[in-house]
């Protein structure tokens, strides 16, 4: 018996059984060590052993008295345990109790050879826009044990299935290839996985017990060409620094026209069709603009809410991806003219004449003195008059403006009025 124990599989496991420590080792004739699996607390077990086969399982117990008692129980649970007169060899697919000085140590032995993982092929059976179904022709069924109450418990085989896909980096607006892995407790022929975004093989590796015994199985599928599509989009507004433009704060995008927007999309490998869409309704029943470039600059000049989204698809059109819907709200036009300013009086304080405006898309303003001499011409509502004519400040007094402008809402402005210059330092 001692010679047999030198060539057997051995696993040393020290556990606490009701505050008493017992060291147990199992020995067999196959030459491969047993594998211990940590039991869940609710099982009532102190240990679970998975042995490669059920032959010549020999226990060695340390830290227990020679007068300890042994019991054996089946799938019905420890309540049906029977005394074991000869503990020199044990059977698999049974539970055992070692009782020593009123304290009990429970363990279960599972025979791996009764439910082994076997080699086979890994075939891509079908795929859609979100998942892939793989067919495994080998075998890796449920591996089980029983708790002290007779409850069947799964033993995780820790089978690994790996493949490559694309990872989204929204901050840097890019995709990068990464490996993903899924751990399977067992396999029932078909395996469902998320659809990859790049070409890849699926690789099945397992299981934890074969790995421990140096007999790990690895199976690869053929290379799969991706069908699923995805994109990363960026939508931004170009801001204007015009202190006399009336801003709005009720929407993230939009405000005063013209609203200059930048659209950009980065696409995954299978994408062949891209399109930015602008609609007048949130359901996109009325699409008023389409652009098939992934990067696009667009200026909104019409008052109202505009709805924007990005669409991409694969070559067959079987897989489509839509972005979130973005809203650009352009406010109604406004145009107000001040009637006084004081150029040269206090620098930076009311020293320019500027209109207050919103959503003005066409603007022309002429300023005259009382003799009809043109002092200045402004062609953009953001521009102002500094009170100078030919480089010199004009004299205080009354001046006149004439404005023709057009709002984003189609409103026409024909305005004229007085400009009073007060408090000039020199002219």
HELIX and SHEET records of a PDB file:
HELIX    1   1 UNK A    2  UNK A    6  1                                   5    
HELIX    2   2 UNK A   41  UNK A   43  5                                   3    
HELIX    3   3 UNK A   78  UNK A   80  5                                   3    
HELIX    4   4 UNK A  112  UNK A  115  5                                   4    
HELIX    5   5 UNK A  208  UNK A  212  1                                   5    
SHEET    1   A 3 UNK A  12  UNK A  17  0                                        
SHEET    2   A 3 UNK A  20  UNK A  27 -1                                        
SHEET    3   A 3 UNK A  58  UNK A  62 -1                                        
SHEET    1   B 6 UNK A  35  UNK A  37  0                                        
SHEET    2   B 6 UNK A  47  UNK A  51 -1                                        
SHEET    3   B 6 UNK A 103  UNK A 111  1                                        
SHEET    4   B 6 UNK A  94  UNK A 100 -1                                        
SHEET    5   B 6 UNK A  69  UNK A  73 -1                                        
SHEET    6   B 6 UNK A  82  UNK A  83 -1                                        
SHEET    1   C 3 UNK A 122  UNK A 127  0                                        
SHEET    2   C 3 UNK A 131  UNK A 136 -1                                        
SHEET    3   C 3 UNK A 190  UNK A 194 -1                                        
SHEET    1   D 2 UNK A 143  UNK A 146  0                                        
SHEET    2   D 2 UNK A 152  UNK A 155 -1                                        
SHEET    1   E 4 UNK A 174  UNK A 184  0                                        
SHEET    2   E 4 UNK A 159  UNK A 169 -1                                        
SHEET    3   E 4 UNK A 203  UNK A 206 -1                                        
SHEET    4   E 4 UNK A 217  UNK A 220 -1                                        
SHEET    1   F 3 UNK A 231  UNK A 237  0                                        
SHEET    2   F 3 UNK A 259  UNK A 267 -1                                        
SHEET    3   F 3 UNK A 295  UNK A 300 -1                                        
SHEET    1   G 5 UNK A 253  UNK A 255  0                                        
SHEET    2   G 5 UNK A 326  UNK A 330  1                                        
SHEET    3   G 5 UNK A 304  UNK A 313 -1                                        
SHEET    4   G 5 UNK A 273  UNK A 279 -1                                        
SHEET    5   G 5 UNK A 287  UNK A 291 -1                                        
SHEET    1   H 4 UNK A 253  UNK A 255  0                                        
SHEET    2   H 4 UNK A 326  UNK A 330  1                                        
SHEET    3   H 4 UNK A 304  UNK A 313 -1                                        
SHEET    4   H 4 UNK A 320  UNK A 322 -1                                        
SHEET    1   I 2 UNK A 334  UNK A 336  0                                        
SHEET    2   I 2 UNK A 356  UNK A 358 -1                                        
SHEET    1   J 5 UNK A 340  UNK A 341  0                                        
SHEET    2   J 5 UNK A 412  UNK A 421  1                                        
SHEET    3   J 5 UNK A 397  UNK A 407 -1                                        
SHEET    4   J 5 UNK A 360  UNK A 368 -1                                        
SHEET    5   J 5 UNK A 374  UNK A 378 -1                                        
SHEET    1   K 2 UNK A 388  UNK A 389  0                                        
SHEET    2   K 2 UNK A 392  UNK A 393 -1                                        
END                                                                             
